[in-house]
Amino acid sequence: MTSTSTSFRLVATTGTHRGDRAYQQDQVTILPHARTKGCLLAVVADGMGGKSGGRKAADQVILTAKQLFERYSATHDLPEQFLKQLAEEAHLMIKLTAISSEEEPHSTLAAFIVSPDRSACIAHIGDSRVYHFSGADMVFRTTDHSYVQRLINEGQITEEEANTHPQSNLLTGCLGSQTDPPLCLKHITCLHPGDTLLACSDGLWHYFTPKELGAIVHTLPPREAAEMLVAKARHRARGGGDNLSLALVRVED
């Protein structure tokens, strides 16, 4: 997808794969704004909670995002407030789904809005991540709401050890939980040509270092980069891979 403006364009793509799981519980979307060029929303949701519960939770995140973004005004509404509302309403809907379906659906959230002035706002809950690259260099990435991230923060384990920790999939915050989800927001003042935003589930980032991710998204066109990331993650999973998904947006002149 290409969205043009007076000074830049956004080239975007998504990628998803069931991995080696029986069910696909990841959901991903990129939504160009219907009325404003140079504005888009990207969302990745990694559902959890049984074969159907996780998918229901991820579906609720995407549905809520679409409904809210239809009413979003890029000139009057604050992206931070929009992303906060998205998290709150998706969280509520997932909890209502749990009551009606007698399941325990949960979901992560990794999302960002790019605005016509080339600013961006990032939001995340759980262990799905958003990366910001300038060329091949990582400028920023979200910090997981997970047990192993807490151990990293406390200096008990390293990033490398976290990848093979037996409790690496244990989250400390997510949508649909009994407690309010720990939403984190990040504002980017200005994206420059050559910058890339990448939202992805842990089924993808688990198999890459930031340096590898940066090299791929910088060297290849977005669609080819997405295809390579999915292919490499599948190869490195060696038959034991999780669902994976990504949303990639590059700023070009």
Secondary structure, 3 states (H helix, E strand, C coil): CEEECCCCEEEEEEEEECCCCCCCCEEEEEEECCCCCCCEEEEEEEEECHHHHHHHHHHHHHHHHHHHHHHCCCCCCCHHHHHHHHHHHHHHHHHHHHHHHCCCCEECEEEEEECCCCCEEEEEECCCEEEEEECCEEEEECCCCEHHHHHHHCCCCCHHHHHCCCCCCCECCCECCCCCCCCEEEEECCCCCCEEEEEECHHHHCCCCHHHHHHHHHHCCHHHHHHHHHHHHHHHHCCCCCCEEEEEEEEEC
